[in-house]
Structure formats: structure tokens, C-alpha cells
């Protein structure tokens, strides 16, 4: 039952494999299982049929594993097959009744034996055992006398071994297997491989010797290739023979002799051209050019004759025979106009050769010679023909003429290029170069603008030269360079502006922006005040673009984080310097300071950067406050709100900065307070009183600060008399605490406080208010009495205010109060100097 099941499984695998249900590996596994099961069912005395089945199944299973590339799994099954063959042979001999039977049985068994040995050869070869493979093949070879029909099979097997070892560059093994293949192929003419196959084997054998060591095995390589050519005349054989002869350093005579064989047989043009190239590559000019001449004669009537001519020209140029090449080109030009035109493909190739030669002369600065080769190319175009290649050709010629200072000829060439391809950025560039050379600034700027627009919109037409992004930027970059070399700054600026809009490469972009800033700055310095605004705005635009690009996430490997920091430092310093330079224009100054701050955010926050950031924001806030004093209410509100935003950011930075060192003498705290007070008071901010609560508590507040707060508290549209009085009182207290009172400053502060507390012209005053003001006058009197430094005009003012206050009291019938105030006024009279007599 097991045996039947195994056979059924085997047959099922065969059927399903034929129907493509199972793949090679699955079939090998199924054969493996079926074969093992059959072997297990062998018994002590298996029948002939069972043994034959085992032989077949073991061989095929082994072969399946070899084909799967798992030769190590094949060996066991091939051993089983070999053992089974021996059993079969013994069984057949045992049942033989005559010599004829024995002979027949032996022949029957040898067929299987040959197959198993050949499979074993494949297996050990695959496992890299060269010696075992040789032994197996030798046994097979010995059996060919009785099995002549296997000659072809064994020859091809050896050839395959030869191919595989050749590909692995194991030339010694490869030459052995290929020699065996050839020898086996000759053993029986009736069943040998075809002559074509024998020639193929010999060509590979010759190649193996050639690549192994041409000098050592030269004779063997030549012998093999000569035999190959005798077996089957094939172009590859002739080509290889020439190759071997060249490598061996054979004489021109020997090579000519080999070439003569070619010309007796029909060979393709490609083959002949490749042979000519081979000869010339090996420096056999005489032989090569003679051979080309022979090939030209043979293919004289062929439409492909032009290909031979092209190769001839190319080879002449490669061998530095330029004069002969020119003669050949001139022959082609004459032929072109006498009915011997080249095929379009060949003509295109000739143009490439001519342009390449011209380009080499151009690079070597031999511009006249370059023009000579370009003119050859022009010769093939008809007058009035419109062709983009012709436009390119004319542009190249224009470049040569410009180098030769032949501007008129360059103009003609460019005009022709414009006729053929007017919307090409390359044509515009040629126009631009001429404009710069002629110092026609307007034309140059106009052309740069056109180039910039073309760079924005690459040509969409299939028949147009495609202008990719890099081409546009490269040309604009070159345009800027040319303008700078010719000292045309306005043109260079325009080119760099377009360039900065289109450059994707960060390093190139920042280089362009730096150049723009420097150029524009030198331009601004040379201009009058009226012309500056537009250029200052341009510099703001450049720095804004620098900030925008620095803010983008970078994917370029070449643009590292350190590079970004360096660029940010450069541009922030430039923005700072521009802010300082244009301080006469507050709005621009503020914008530059803000840009400097924004750019500094890409720099590491060290102490120097933090100080710069703090200063930028303080200056921006100061400018907003200053501008807010001179505009309409709605504009003022916007400016004051902006100022508060800058101040808040500045306060955050200042907190961090104060942790880095001693800033005792730094006025930032005072400035922040005054700027914030002004902004909030003029915005009528309800949080103003909360802000001032912390101010009154400060022990180190200065008199000047309090006086400014008092002034700002009443500066329109702010009106905070309570805060103003409080600030002035605090200032007076600080004045009093001075070791030596500054009478002038004291007088001004007291003047403001009295003015605020005792409005002019009011008669109905509260008693407590009058008492408060009376105290101020008493304070003033005590200071006036103790120093001669109190300003006389202030004493006069105090006297007059006190007297007038008494008179106001008198008019409302308050005689007692009137007497007090008038008396107070008269107390100041005695302290007047030159004015005393006038008022007595």
C-alpha cells in the first residue's frame, strides 16, 4: 500500500507540474518524499520492476535537487541510483541464459550508469569539487564508445562547465572543460555537435586563454581561434583573432593577413566599423585607415556609407590629424550639395563631432579655430532655415566673436539666433552679453528681466529646448558675474534679485543675497536722500528673504546647522548696522532692528546675542512710541500696541540676560518701565495702576524717572493727574534727601506739582487742597532761604502765584485766607534780586 501510495504521489507531482500547479521546488520535495517511501518498501529481494523504478525515481530526484541549486541533497539519491543499478545488473546476470543476453543486459544498465555519472558530475561540480567532476566526466567519456549517441550531451555538459568557470574567472578550469568539450565533440562524427557549436566552444576557449594570460598562452589562443574559424566562419571569430594578434604585438603584416580573410567574406558594416575602431584604439593607424578605405570601397553603394566617413573623421581627430579631418569634412560638405547627402542620423552625428571639436578649441581659447569648425556645421543649413540647433550654433559663434572683440559679427550671429529661437533664455543671454559689452545699461536690465521671466516659466513645448530650474539660475548667476566684471552695478543688482527669487541651493542663495546687500549699500551711499527710499526698501526685502529661507527646514546635506548659524550672524549684524546707519528714518530703523532680532533667533542664545536682541526690541519699541506721538489716534493705537509686544518680548529676554552677570548700571529696567508706562497710559490701559504699585515700592528709583513718569502721565491722550502728583511728590522727597539739594531741579519739580495742584483761575478751592499747596510753598521758602542758587524767575513765579491766590480769596470774601496768601507771597519778595524794587 505504501509503495502504491508513493507511486501515485510521484505521478500526481508529474501531472500537477505539467499543469503548472506546483513549482520546481515543490516538485523536488514531492519526488523526495515519494522516492524515500519507495526505497523503504524495497524488501530483501526486490523485483526487477521495483529496482528499475528505484533507479528512475532516485535519478530524477537527484537531478531535481541539482536543478534547484541544492546539489548536496542530490548526492544521496544518486548513490541510491548507483547501488540500484548494481543490484539490477546482478539480477539480470543471474537470469541470463546466453552471452547475447548478458551483452544486452550490460548495454541496458550502462545507459542508466552514464546518466547517473553525468548527474554526479553536475553535483560535485556545483559543490566546487573539480577533481571529482573530472573523474565522473572521464568515466562517461570512456563509455561513449558503447554509447555514441551521448556524445553531443556530454560535449555540451562540459561546455556548460566551461562557461560557468569562465564567468567566475577560473580560467584554468574553464580551459580544461572547454578543451574536453571540443575533444568529446570530435569523437563520433555521426553524433557530434554541430560545427557552429564546436566553433563557439573554441572561441570561448581562445577567449579564456586570452584573458588568463595572453603572453603565456598566446599560441594556444591563436590555435583555438584558428580552429574555430575553420569550423565555422563567424565575425566574432575573426574579431577575436585580430584582438589576440594586437594584444600579442603582432606585425602589421600579420594583422593585414588576418584582415584579408575578412574581406573575402560577407561581413556586416557594424562588424567592419568595430574592427576599424579596434585597430585604431591599439595605435595601428596605418592598418586601420587602410582597412577603413577598403570598407568604404566595399560599401560604396550603401546608404550607410556616411557612417564609415564619420568614423574616419572621428579617428583622424582622435589621432590628432586635424588637417586630414578637415579635408574629409569638406568632402562631405561638397557631397551634401552634389547629391551625396548623409542620412539624417549620420548628419546629426557629424554635427555633434563638429561641435565637440569646436568646443575643445573654445576651451583652449582658440576662438578663430572654434569658429572654423562651427562654420562647417553652419554649411549644412539652408538660408532662412529655422532650427533650434542652428540658434544654439549661432549663440556659440557669437561667444567666439565676443572673445575676439568682433562685436558686429557677434550681433549678426545673435540676430540669427533670435530669428530661430527668440524665446530662448540662452538667446536672451547672448543679447545680454552684447548689451553689457556695449555698456547699454537699459538694454542689459531689460534683457535680465526677460531672462528672469523665462527662468520662472520653463518652455513647455516638446520641440523647444527645455530650460530647467538650474539652467535659469546658472545663467542669471553668470549674468550677474559679467555685470560685476564690467562694473555695471545696476545690472548686477537686477540679475541677483531674480537669482535670489529662484535659487533653491541655500549656499548659493545666501551668497547672492550678501552680494546684493553689499552692492545696494554702496549704491545707497552714493545717492541723494530723495532716491534712497526705494533702495532701502530693497535691502529690507533681501534681509526678509534671508530670514524666510533660514526659517525653512533644511534637507540639503551640504547646508549644515553650523552654516545656518554663520549665515544668521552675518545677516543680523548687517540688519543692525543698517538700522544704525538709517537712524534719520525712524520707520526703516525700526524695521531693520526687528529684522536683526528675528535673524538672531537662529543663533545660539549666548550673552552677546541676548544683549543684541534686547537692544533691538528696545529700539523698535522706542521708535513705535516716537512715531505714535505724531500720527492719528487710530494709527497711534496700532503703534502703541506693537510697542507693548516688543516690550514684553524684551522683558522675557532681559530676565534671562540678568542671570548671566552684573547689570547694575544698565538702564534697561528704567527704559522698560518708561516705555511701558507711556504705551499703557496713552492706551488708557486699566492695568496701569497695578504697574505703578510695583514702581512706588522700588527703593532705587531715580528722580529723573519719576519726573518723566509725571510728564508722561499728562501727555495727551493720557491724563492721569493722580499718578502725576504721586510721581512729583516722590521726586520732591528724593530731592530733599540729597546731601546738597539741586535748587534748579527742585524748583522745576515743585513748579509742576503746584501747577497741577493749583490750577490757574480757580477761586472755589477746597480747604485741604489749599493746605496741601501751602505746604509746597513753605517747602520752597525753606529751600529759597537756605540757598542763593534758587532761580530768581522761579521765586518770582512762586511769589506771583501765592499773591494771586490771595487776591482770588479776597474777591470771594475770604479775607483771612486772602491775608495769609498775600502775606506768603510777600515773604518771597525779600528773596528777589534785581526784580525786588519793581514789585515792592
C-alpha positions in Angstrom: 0.0 0.0 0.0 2.8 2.4 0.9 4.6 1.7 -2.4 1.4 2.2 -4.4 0.8 5.5 -2.5 4.3 6.6 -3.2 4.0 5.8 -6.9 0.6 7.7 -7.0 2.2 10.7 -5.3 5.1 10.6 -7.9 2.6 10.5 -10.8 0.4 13.2 -9.2 3.5 15.5 -8.9 4.3 14.9 -12.6 0.8 15.7 -13.7 0.5 18.8 -11.5 3.9 20.1 -12.6 2.8 19.8 -16.2 -0.3 21.8 -15.4 1.9 24.4 -13.6 0.1 23.8 -10.3 3.3 23.1 -8.4 6.7 24.8 -8.9 10.2 23.4 -9.3 10.9 23.3 -5.6 7.6 21.8 -4.7 8.1 19.1 -7.4 11.6 18.3 -6.0 10.1 17.9 -2.5 7.3 15.7 -3.7 9.8 13.5 -5.6 12.0 13.4 -2.5 9.1 12.0 -0.4 7.9 9.5 -3.0 11.4 8.2 -3.7 12.1 7.7 0.1 8.9 5.8 0.6 9.6 3.5 -2.4 13.2 2.8 -1.0 11.7 1.9 2.4 9.4 -0.7 0.7 12.3 -2.4 -1.2 12.3 -5.7 0.8 15.0 -8.3 0.9 14.6 -9.5 -2.7 13.0 -6.7 -4.8 11.7 -7.5 -8.3 13.3 -6.2 -11.4 10.5 -3.7 -11.9 10.9 -2.4 -8.3 14.6 -1.9 -8.8 14.1 -0.1 -12.2 11.5 2.1 -10.5 14.0 3.0 -7.8 16.7 3.8 -10.3 14.4 6.1 -12.3 13.0 7.8 -9.2 16.4 8.2 -7.5 18.0 9.7 -10.7 15.2 12.1 -11.3 15.0 13.2 -7.6 18.8 13.8 -7.6 18.5 15.8 -10.8 15.7 17.8 -9.5 17.8 18.9 -6.5 20.7 19.7 -8.8 18.4 21.9 -10.9 17.2 23.6 -7.7 20.8 24.5 -6.8 20.8 22.1 -3.8 23.4 19.7 -5.1 24.3 18.4 -1.6 20.7 16.9 -1.3 21.2 15.2 -4.7 24.2 13.1 -3.7 22.3 10.6 -1.5 19.8 9.8 -4.2 22.4 9.4 -6.9 24.2 6.9 -4.6 20.9 5.0 -4.2 20.6 5.0 -8.0 24.1 3.7 -8.4 23.5 1.0 -5.8 20.3 0.0 -7.5 22.0 -0.2 -10.9 24.5 -2.7 -9.4 21.6 -4.8 -8.0 19.8 -4.7 -11.3 22.9 -5.8 -13.2 23.4 -8.7 -10.7 19.8 -9.8 -11.0 19.9 -9.6 -14.8 23.2 -11.6 -15.0 21.6 -14.2 -12.7 18.7 -14.7 -15.0 20.8 -14.7 -18.2 20.9 -17.8 -20.3 23.3 -16.8 -23.0 26.2 -14.4 -23.9 23.9 -12.4 -26.1 21.6 -11.9 -23.1 24.5 -10.8 -20.9 25.6 -8.3 -23.6 22.1 -6.9 -23.9 21.7 -6.6 -20.2 25.1 -4.8 -19.8 24.1 -2.3 -22.6 20.8 -1.7 -20.9 22.4 -1.0 -17.5 25.2 1.2 -19.0 22.7 3.8 -20.3 21.5 4.4 -16.7 25.0 4.3 -15.4 26.0 7.0 -17.9 23.2 9.2 -16.7 23.9 8.8 -13.0 27.6 9.5 -13.6 26.8 12.7 -15.6 24.4 13.8 -12.8 27.1 13.1 -10.2 29.5 15.2 -12.3 27.0 18.1 -12.2 26.5 17.7 -8.5 30.2 17.7 -7.5 30.9 20.5 -10.0 28.2 22.6 -8.4 29.8 21.9 -5.0 33.2 23.0 -6.3 34.9 19.6 -6.4 36.9 19.9 -9.6 38.7 16.6 -9.3 35.6 14.5 -8.6 33.8 16.2 -11.5 36.8 15.3 -13.8 36.7 11.7 -12.7 32.9 11.4 -13.4 33.2 13.0 -16.8 36.2 10.8 -17.7 34.2 7.6 -16.8 31.3 9.0 -19.0 33.8 9.7 -21.8 35.1 6.1 -21.6 31.6 4.9 -22.0 31.0 6.9 -25.2 32.4 4.1 -27.4 29.4 2.0 -26.4 27.0 4.9 -26.1 28.0 7.2 -29.1 24.6 8.9 -29.1 25.5 10.6 -25.8 28.5 12.4 -27.4 26.6 15.6 -28.0 25.1 15.6 -24.5 28.5 15.1 -22.8 30.1 17.7 -25.0 27.5 20.3 -24.1 27.7 19.4 -20.4 31.5 20.1 -20.5 30.8 23.4 -22.4 28.4 24.5 -19.7 31.0 23.7 -17.1 33.5 25.8 -19.1 31.1 28.7 -19.4 30.4 28.8 -15.6 34.1 28.6 -14.6 34.9 31.3 -17.2 32.3 33.6 -15.7 33.9 33.1 -12.3 37.3 33.9 -13.9 38.6 30.4 -13.1 40.4 30.3 -16.4 42.5 27.1 -15.9 39.4 25.0 -15.1 37.5 26.7 -17.9 40.1 25.9 -20.5 40.1 22.3 -19.3 36.4 21.9 -19.6 36.2 23.7 -23.0 39.1 21.5 -24.4 37.2 18.4 -23.2 34.0 19.7 -24.8 35.8 20.2 -28.1 37.6 16.8 -27.9 34.4 14.9 -27.0 32.6 16.7 -29.8 35.1 15.2 -32.3 34.8 11.6 -31.0 32.0 10.5 -33.2 31.2 12.4 -36.3 27.8 10.9 -36.7 26.6 12.0 -33.2 28.8 15.0 -32.6 27.6 18.6 -32.0 27.2 20.9 -35.0 30.2 22.7 -36.4 28.7 26.0 -35.2 28.7 24.7 -31.7 32.3 23.5 -31.9 33.4 26.9 -33.2 31.5 28.5 -30.3 33.4 26.3 -27.8 36.8 27.1 -29.5 36.0 30.8 -29.4 35.3 30.8 -25.7 38.5 28.6 -25.2 40.5 31.2 -27.1 39.0 34.0 -25.0 39.8 32.1 -21.8 43.4 31.8 -22.8 43.4 35.4 -23.9 42.1 36.7 -20.6 44.0 34.2 -18.5 47.5 35.2 -19.7 47.7 36.3 -23.3 51.5 36.4 -23.4 51.9 32.9 -21.9 49.0 31.3 -23.8 49.2 33.3 -27.0 49.9 30.2 -29.2 47.1 28.3 -27.6 44.7 31.2 -28.0 45.7 31.6 -31.7 45.5 27.9 -32.4 42.0 27.7 -30.8 40.7 30.7 -32.7 42.2 29.4 -36.0 40.4 26.1 -35.4 37.2 27.9 -34.6 37.4 29.9 -37.8 38.0 26.6 -39.8 35.0 25.0 -38.1 32.6 27.9 -38.8 33.3 31.3 -40.3 31.9 33.8 -37.8 32.6 37.5 -37.4 33.2 37.0 -33.7 36.0 34.6 -34.6 37.7 37.0 -36.9 37.3 39.9 -34.5 38.8 37.8 -31.6 41.7 36.7 -33.8 42.6 40.4 -34.6 42.2 41.2 -30.9 44.7 38.4 -29.9 47.1 39.5 -32.6 47.0 43.1 -31.5 47.5 42.1 -27.8 50.4 39.9 -28.7 52.1 42.8 -30.6 51.9 41.1 -34.0 53.4 42.9 -37.0 51.2 45.0 -39.3 51.8 42.3 -42.0 50.3 39.6 -39.8 47.3 41.7 -39.0 46.8 42.7 -42.6 46.9 39.0 -43.5 44.2 38.3 -40.9 42.1 41.3 -42.2 42.4 39.9 -45.8 40.3 37.0 -44.6 37.5 39.4 -43.6 37.3 40.9 -46.9 36.8 37.6 -48.6 33.6 37.0 -46.7 30.3 38.9 -46.3 30.6 40.9 -43.1 28.2 43.5 -41.7 29.1 47.2 -41.7 28.9 47.3 -37.9 31.3 44.5 -37.7 33.8 46.2 -40.0 33.5 49.5 -38.2 34.1 47.9 -34.8 37.2 46.2 -36.3 38.5 49.5 -37.6 37.9 51.1 -34.1 39.8 48.2 -32.5 42.8 48.7 -34.8 42.9 52.4 -34.2 42.4 52.1 -30.4 45.6 49.9 -30.4 47.5 52.6 -32.3 47.6 50.7 -35.7 46.8 53.8 -37.7 48.3 52.7 -41.0 46.5 49.4 -40.9 43.3 50.9 -39.5 43.0 53.7 -42.1 43.8 51.3 -45.0 41.1 49.0 -43.7 38.6 51.8 -43.5 39.4 52.7 -47.1 38.8 49.1 -48.1 35.5 49.1 -46.2 34.5 52.4 -47.9 35.1 50.8 -51.3 33.1 47.7 -50.4 30.1 49.7 -49.1 30.3 52.5 -51.7 26.8 52.0 -52.9 25.3 51.5 -49.4 23.1 54.3 -47.9 25.2 53.8 -44.7 28.4 54.9 -46.3 28.2 58.1 -44.2 28.8 56.0 -41.0 32.2 55.0 -42.4 33.1 58.6 -43.2 32.1 59.7 -39.7 34.2 57.0 -38.1 37.1 58.1 -40.4 36.7 61.7 -39.3 36.5 60.7 -35.7 39.6 58.6 -35.8 41.5 61.2 -37.6 40.6 63.7 -34.9 41.5 61.2 -32.1 44.9 60.7 -33.7 45.4 64.5 -34.0 45.3 64.5 -37.8 43.1 67.6 -37.8 44.1 68.8 -41.3 43.1 65.5 -42.9 39.9 65.5 -40.8 39.1 69.0 -42.2 39.6 67.7 -45.8 37.3 64.8 -45.1 34.6 67.2 -43.7 34.9 69.4 -46.7 34.4 66.4 -49.0 31.2 65.6 -47.1 30.0 69.3 -47.5 30.7 69.1 -51.2 28.9 65.8 -51.4 25.9 67.3 -49.5 25.4 69.8 -52.3 26.1 67.4 -55.1 23.5 64.7 -54.3 25.5 62.6 -51.8 23.8 63.7 -48.6 24.3 61.8 -45.4 21.3 60.1 -43.8 19.7 62.3 -41.1 21.1 60.2 -38.2 24.6 60.4 -39.7 24.3 64.1 -40.3 23.2 64.7 -36.7 26.2 62.6 -35.6 28.5 64.7 -37.8 27.1 68.0 -36.2 28.0 66.5 -32.8 31.6 65.8 -33.9 32.0 69.2 -35.3 30.6 71.0 -32.2 32.7 68.8 -30.0 35.8 69.8 -31.8 34.8 73.5 -31.8 34.1 73.3 -28.0 37.6 71.9 -27.4 39.2 74.8 -29.3 36.9 77.2 -27.4 38.1 75.8 -24.1 41.7 76.2 -25.3 40.8 79.8 -26.1 41.5 79.2 -29.9 38.3 81.1 -30.8 39.2 81.5 -34.5 39.7 77.8 -34.9 36.4 77.1 -33.0 34.6 79.3 -35.5 36.2 77.3 -38.3 34.5 74.1 -37.0 31.2 75.9 -36.2 31.2 77.2 -39.8 31.4 73.6 -41.1 28.3 72.9 -39.1 26.5 76.0 -40.5 27.3 74.8 -44.1 24.7 72.1 -43.7 21.8 74.5 -43.0 19.9 76.2 -45.8 19.5 80.0 -45.8 16.3 81.0 -43.8 16.0 77.6 -42.1 14.5 77.8 -38.7 16.0 75.3 -36.3 16.8 75.4 -32.6 20.1 73.7 -33.1 21.0 76.4 -35.6 20.1 79.0 -32.9 22.4 77.3 -30.4 25.1 77.2 -33.1 24.8 80.9 -33.7 24.9 81.6 -30.0 28.2 79.6 -29.7 29.6 81.6 -32.7 28.5 84.9 -31.1 30.5 83.9 -27.9 33.6 83.3 -30.1 33.2 86.7 -31.8 32.8 88.4 -28.5 36.1 86.9 -27.3 37.7 88.1 -30.5 36.1 91.6 -29.9 34.2 91.4 -33.2 31.0 92.8 -31.8 29.3 93.5 -35.1 29.7 89.8 -36.2 28.5 88.7 -32.8 25.4 90.9 -33.2 24.7 89.3 -36.6 25.0 85.8 -35.1 22.7 86.7 -32.2 20.2 88.3 -34.6 20.2 85.0 -36.5 19.7 83.1 -33.2 16.8 85.4 -32.3 15.2 84.6 -35.7 15.4 80.8 -35.0 14.6 80.8 -31.3 13.5 84.2 -29.9 12.1 83.0 -26.7 15.1 81.0 -25.5 16.8 82.1 -22.3 20.1 81.2 -24.0 19.4 83.6 -26.8 18.5 86.3 -24.3 21.7 85.7 -22.5 23.7 86.3 -25.8 21.8 89.6 -26.3 22.6 90.5 -22.7 26.4 89.8 -23.1 26.5 92.2 -26.1 24.5 94.9 -24.2 26.9 94.7 -21.2 29.9 94.8 -23.6 28.5 97.9 -25.2 27.6 99.4 -21.8 23.9 99.7 -22.8 22.6 99.5 -19.2 18.9 99.9 -20.2 19.1 97.1 -22.7 21.0 94.8 -20.2 18.5 95.4 -17.5 15.6 94.8 -19.9 17.2 91.5 -21.0 17.8 90.4 -17.4 14.1 90.9 -16.7 13.2 88.8 -19.7 15.7 86.1 -18.6 14.1 86.2 -15.1 10.6 85.7 -16.6 11.8 82.8 -18.7 13.5 81.2 -15.7 10.2 81.3 -13.9 8.3 79.6 -16.8 10.4 76.8 -18.4 9.4 76.1 -22.0 6.5 73.7 -22.2 6.8 72.8 -25.9 8.2 69.4 -26.8 10.1 70.9 -29.7 11.8 73.5 -27.5 15.0 73.2 -25.6 13.8 72.5 -22.0 15.1 75.1 -19.6 15.2 73.5 -16.1 15.5 75.5 -12.9 19.3 75.1 -12.6 19.8 76.4 -16.2 17.9 79.6 -15.5 19.7 80.2 -12.2 23.1 79.4 -13.6 22.6 81.9 -16.5 21.4 84.6 -14.1 24.4 83.9 -11.9 26.7 84.2 -14.9 24.8 87.4 -15.9 25.5 89.0 -12.5 29.1 88.0 -12.7 29.6 89.5 -16.1 27.9 92.7 -15.0 30.2 93.0 -12.0 33.3 92.3 -14.1 32.2 95.2 -16.3 31.4 97.5 -13.3 27.7 97.7 -14.1 26.2 97.5 -10.6 22.6 98.3 -11.5 22.5 95.4 -14.0 24.2 93.1 -11.5 21.6 94.0 -8.8 18.7 93.2 -11.2 20.3 89.8 -12.1 21.0 89.0 -8.5 17.4 89.9 -7.5 15.9 87.5 -10.0 18.5 84.9 -8.9 17.5 85.2 -5.2 13.9 84.5 -6.2 14.7 81.3 -7.9 17.7 79.7 -6.2 17.0 76.5 -4.3 20.5 75.8 -3.2 20.8 77.6 0.2 24.5 78.3 0.0 24.1 79.9 -3.5 21.1 81.9 -2.3 22.8 83.4 0.7 25.9 84.2 -1.4 23.6 86.1 -3.8 21.8 88.0 -1.0 25.1 89.0 0.5 26.3 90.3 -2.8 23.0 92.2 -3.3 23.3 93.8 0.2 26.8 95.0 -0.4 26.0 96.3 -3.9 22.9 98.1 -2.8 24.6 99.6 0.2 27.3 101.1 -2.0 24.6 102.4 -4.3 22.7 104.0 -1.5 25.8 105.7 -0.1 26.3 107.4 -3.5 22.7 108.6 -3.8 20.9 111.6 -2.5 18.2 111.5 0.2 15.3 111.5 -2.2 16.5 108.5 -4.2 17.3 106.3 -1.1 13.9 105.1 0.0 13.3 102.6 -2.8 16.8 101.1 -2.3 16.4 100.9 1.4 13.2 99.0 0.9 15.0 96.7 -1.4 17.6 95.9 1.3 14.7 95.2 3.7 13.3 92.8 1.1 16.7 91.0 0.8 17.0 90.6 4.6 13.4 89.5 4.9 14.1 86.8 2.2 17.2 85.7 4.1 15.0 85.3 7.3 12.4 83.4 5.4 14.9 80.9 4.0 16.6 80.5 7.3 13.2 79.7 8.9 12.6 76.9 6.4 13.5 73.3 7.3 16.7 72.3 5.6 17.1 69.0 3.7 20.3 69.8 2.0 23.2 67.7 3.3 25.7 70.4 2.2 24.0 73.1 4.3 24.7 72.2 7.9 23.4 73.7 11.1 26.7 75.5 11.7 26.3 77.1 8.2 22.9 78.3 9.1 24.2 79.9 12.3 27.0 81.6 10.4 24.6 83.0 7.8 22.2 84.2 10.5 25.0 86.0 12.3 26.1 87.7 9.1 22.6 88.9 8.2 21.6 90.0 11.8 24.8 92.1 12.0 24.1 93.7 8.6 20.5 94.5 9.7 21.8 96.1 12.9 24.4 98.2 11.1 21.7 99.3 8.6 19.4 100.3 11.4 22.1 102.4 12.9 23.1 103.9 9.6 19.5 104.9 8.8 18.6 106.4 12.2 17.4 109.5 10.4 14.5 107.4 9.0 12.8 106.0 12.2 10.4 103.7 10.5 13.2 102.0 8.4 15.4 101.9 11.5 12.7 100.1 13.4 12.2 97.6 10.6 16.0 96.8 10.4 16.2 96.4 14.2 13.2 94.0 14.1 14.8 92.0 11.3 18.1 91.9 13.2 16.1 90.5 16.2 14.3 87.9 14.0 17.6 86.8 12.4 19.3 86.5 15.7 16.7 83.8 16.8 18.6 81.4 14.6 21.8 82.0 16.6 22.8 80.3 19.9 21.5 82.4 22.8 24.8 83.4 24.2 25.3 86.7 26.2 26.3 88.8 23.2 23.2 87.7 21.2 20.9 88.2 24.1 22.2 91.8 24.6 21.7 92.4 20.8 18.2 91.0 20.9 17.3 93.2 24.0 18.6 96.3 22.3 16.8 95.6 19.0 13.5 95.3 20.8 14.0 98.3 23.0 14.9 100.4 19.9 11.9 99.1 18.0 9.6 100.0 20.9 11.2 103.4 21.2 10.6 104.1 17.5 7.0 103.0 17.7 6.4 105.3 20.7 8.1 108.2 18.9 6.1 107.7 15.8 2.9 107.3 17.9 3.3 110.9 19.1 3.0 112.2 15.5 0.1 110.3 13.9 -3.7 110.0 14.0 -5.4 108.3 17.0 -6.1 105.0 15.1 -2.5 104.8 13.9 -1.3 105.7 17.3 -3.2 102.8 18.9 -1.6 100.3 16.5 1.9 101.6 17.1 1.5 101.6 20.9 0.1 98.0 20.8 3.1 97.0 18.7 5.4 98.7 21.2 3.9 96.7 24.1 4.5 93.5 22.2 8.2 94.4 21.6 8.5 95.3 25.3 7.0 92.0 26.5 9.5 90.0 24.4 12.3 92.3 25.6 11.3 91.7 29.3 11.5 87.9 28.7 15.0 88.2 27.2 16.1 90.7 30.0 15.1 88.2 32.7 17.4 85.5 31.1 20.1 88.0 30.5 20.2 89.3 34.1 21.1 85.7 35.2 24.4 85.9 33.2 26.1 88.7 35.0 26.0 92.1 36.8 23.9 94.7 35.1 23.7 97.2 37.9 24.5 100.2 35.7 22.3 99.1 32.8 19.4 101.4 32.2 17.2 98.7 30.7 14.8 98.4 33.7 14.2 102.1 33.6 13.6 102.2 29.9 11.3 99.3 30.0 9.3 101.0 32.8 9.1 104.3 31.0 8.2 102.8 27.6 5.6 100.6 29.1 4.1 103.4 31.2 3.8 105.7 28.1 2.2 103.0 26.0 -0.3 101.8 28.6 -1.2 105.4 29.7 -1.9 106.5 26.2 -3.9 103.4 25.5 -5.8 104.0 28.7 -4.9 100.6 29.9 -6.7 99.6 33.1 -3.6 97.7 34.3 -1.6 100.9 34.5 -2.2 101.4 38.3 -1.1 97.9 39.0 2.1 98.5 37.1 2.8 101.7 39.1 2.2 100.0 42.5 5.4 98.0 42.0 7.2 101.1 40.9 6.4 103.1 44.1 7.9 100.3 46.1 11.2 100.4 44.3 14.0 101.8 46.6 16.4 102.6 43.8 14.1 104.6 41.5 15.7 107.8 40.2 14.3 111.4 40.4 14.6 111.8 36.6 12.5 108.6 36.1 9.8 110.0 38.4 9.8 113.3 36.7 9.4 111.6 33.2 6.6 109.5 34.5 4.9 112.7 35.8 5.3 114.3 32.4 4.0 111.2 30.5 1.0 110.9 32.8 -0.4 114.2 31.5 0.9 113.9 27.9 -2.1 113.7 25.5 -4.1 111.5 25.1 -3.0 110.3 28.6 -4.5 112.1 31.6 -3.6 110.7 35.0 -3.3 113.7 37.4 -3.2 111.4 40.5 -0.3 109.4 39.1 1.4 112.6 38.0 1.1 114.2 41.5 2.3 111.0 43.2 5.4 110.8 40.9 6.2 114.5 41.5 5.8 114.1 45.3 8.1 111.1 45.3 10.6 113.1 43.2 10.5 116.0 45.7 11.1 113.6 48.6 14.2 112.3 46.8 15.4 115.9 46.1 15.1 116.7 49.8 17.1 113.6 50.7 20.1 114.8 48.7 23.1 115.9 50.7 23.2 119.1 48.6 19.8 119.9 47.1 19.9 120.8 43.4 17.8 124.0 43.7 17.2 124.3 39.9 15.8 120.7 39.6 13.9 121.1 42.8 12.3 124.3 41.6 11.1 122.7 38.3 9.6 119.7 40.1 7.9 122.0 42.7 6.7 124.2 39.9 5.0 121.2 38.1 3.4 120.0 41.4 2.0 123.4 42.3 0.7 123.9 38.7 -1.1 120.5 38.9 -2.5 121.1 42.4 -3.4 124.7 42.0 -5.0 125.3 38.6 -4.8 128.9 37.4 -8.0 131.0 37.6 -9.9 128.7 40.1 -11.3 130.6 43.1 -13.5 127.9 44.7 -10.8 125.7 46.1 -11.2 123.0 48.8 -9.5 124.0 52.1 -7.5 120.7 52.2 -6.2 121.4 48.7 -5.1 124.9 49.7 -3.4 123.5 52.8 -1.5 120.9 50.6 -0.4 123.6 48.2 0.5 126.0 51.2 2.9 123.2 52.3 4.6 123.2 49.0 5.1 127.0 49.1 6.6 126.6 52.6 8.9 123.9 51.3 10.0 126.2 48.5 10.5 129.1 51.0 12.7 126.9 53.2 14.9 126.0 50.3 15.0 129.6 48.9 16.1 130.8 52.4 18.9 128.3 52.6 20.5 128.8 49.2 21.2 131.5 46.7 21.0 129.0 43.8 17.2 129.0 43.6 16.3 130.6 40.1 15.1 134.1 40.5 12.3 133.6 37.9 11.0 130.6 39.9 11.0 132.8 43.1 9.1 135.5 41.2 6.7 132.8 39.9 6.1 131.4 43.4 5.6 135.0 44.8 3.1 135.8 42.0 1.1 132.5 42.4 0.9 133.0 46.2 -0.2 136.7 45.8 -2.8 135.9 43.1 -4.2 133.1 45.2 -4.7 135.6 48.0 -6.4 138.0 45.6 -8.8 135.3 44.4 -9.7 134.6 48.0 -10.3 138.3 48.6 -12.7 138.5 45.7 -14.9 135.8 47.2 -14.8 137.5 50.6 -12.3 135.1 52.3 -10.3 138.0 53.9 -8.4 135.9 56.4 -7.2 133.4 53.8 -6.5 136.4 51.4 -4.3 138.0 54.1 -2.4 134.7 54.6 -1.7 134.0 50.9 -0.8 137.6 50.1 1.5 137.6 53.2 3.0 134.3 51.9 3.7 136.0 48.6 5.4 139.0 50.3 7.7 136.5 52.1 9.2 135.6 48.8 9.7 139.3 47.9 12.6 139.7 50.1 14.4 136.9 48.3 14.2 138.6 44.9 17.3 140.1 43.5 17.2 142.8 40.7 13.4 142.4 40.4 12.7 143.3 44.1 12.3 147.0 43.6 9.8 146.5 40.7 7.5 144.5 43.0 8.0 146.3 46.3 
